[in-house]
């Protein structure tokens, strides 16, 4: 009978360990997915900010009149 009790205790311990691992695995997966979503959102936000900045810079360059060419100094004059 003692052997049967030990086997039962081992089985229960193994079952509890597997349940704990399953809970931890699902928690880790949820954290991983949340981090992944946050990275995608941050990347999209930064990309849109960069594109807006580049568009504003291009518009500013287009509105700016071209610089006048400077005359070269000639030695001896």
Secondary structure as UniProt FT lines:
FT   HELIX           2..63
FT   TURN            75..76
//
